[in-house]
Amino acid sequence: MAHSKIDHKLIHEVADAFATEYTFVGAVPYGSGHINDTLVAHYQPEEGHCKRYIFQRINTSIFTNPHELMENIQNVTSFLRTCIIKEGGDPERETLNIVLTHDGKPVYQDSEGGFWRVYNFIENTVTLQQAKTPEDFYASAVAFGNFQRKLADFDASKLHESIKNFHNTKVRFETFEKAVTEDIMGRAKDVEKEIQFAMERKEETAILVDMLERGELPLRVTHNDTKLNNVLLDENTGKGICVIDLDTVMPGLAGYDYGDSIRFGASTGAEDETDLSKINMSLELFDIYTKGFMETAGSALTAKEIEMLPMCAKMMTFECGIRFLTDYLQGDTYFKTHRPGQNLDRCRTQFKLVYDMEQKWDAMQKIVAKYQELYA
């Protein structure tokens, strides 16, 4: 859906709906997102440079309740704004700022039924699709750790689940088992090794979910898409200043965000790499990310949350692997593929990472303990 054609008239309708300053000049497609349609809109003041805003049409086939979605984002960003002001930061740069419609709403439904939102454009920032240096990965860890720390006192139970059971690994595993049993594509016989790998780790899928249910781990605000390109980096300093793409902000565990970052960022190869000898979990990158995350979030986390960080890394990776395998068994209907077998290759890289983490378990625990001592 991203960057699908939007006619000139519709853009003007959206521009008229929001209480922006100055005169609307025009809007063009922006960024590399795959979910929503994103435009950068230019407004001309009477004198000086153009002011820019981000226009986004929300993908309602994925986010079926845009009003709840925007309620989540509005509550979280206003809480962050208050916190940033209290800490002497810059609330115009360090969090997303929603522009409301003329009747004070964070979302507008256009004449074609589409739902739109508008944010202030944060100038002099860049996003990276992948880390060029370990420092880039560290900068994202600091940013996501800060996100956790600032929202530590936010009542996460007030947030809507924008995607139900998103990180409920028990439910994800049940879906996988059903896909194996039904075997609608007749593919199970070709992936017996992968199915066996998953089945051997079934018991672990309940660990985090059960700890949350028992109250041993606190419910937190989670971002749920902690890739590097969801952090705006300051153009001059390279520091992570603002976490963006808050569509999947939901209640969950702090370790989900940490774990997914490790899954994605500490791997030594691409997510769909076919040569598994190139896939490992880099302890160096694991250390770098853990340092940045703990520096900023450590003081806000409980001892048990910190202790479970390696398990969160393993479970987020394993969960992703079983989701890829489930999709492969069901005929590749959820994750986009560009070639046959791509979801199976993605599954295999995740399972290789899980296996590699198991071999490096003691080292991972020692690294977490080292930064717990320094920063918690």
Secondary structure, 3 states (H helix, E strand, C coil): CCCCCCCHHHHHHHHHHECCCCEEEEEEECCCCCCCEEEEEEEECCCCCCEEEEEEECCCCCCCCHHHHHHHHHHHHHHHHHHHHHCCCCCCCCCCCEECECCCCCCEECCCCCEEEEEECCCCEECCCCCCCHHHHHHHHHHHHHHHHHCCCCCHHHCCCCCCCCCCHHHHHHHHHHHHHHCCCCCHHHHHHHHHHHHCCHHHHHHHHHHHHCCCCCCEEECCCCCHHHEEEECCCCCEEEECCCCCCEEECHHHHHHHHHHHHCECCCCCCCCHHHCCECHHHHHHHHHHHHHHHHHHCCHHHHHCHHHHHHHHHHHHHHHHHHHHHCCCCCCCCCCCCHHHHHHHHHHHHHHHHHHCHHHHHHHHHHHHHHHC
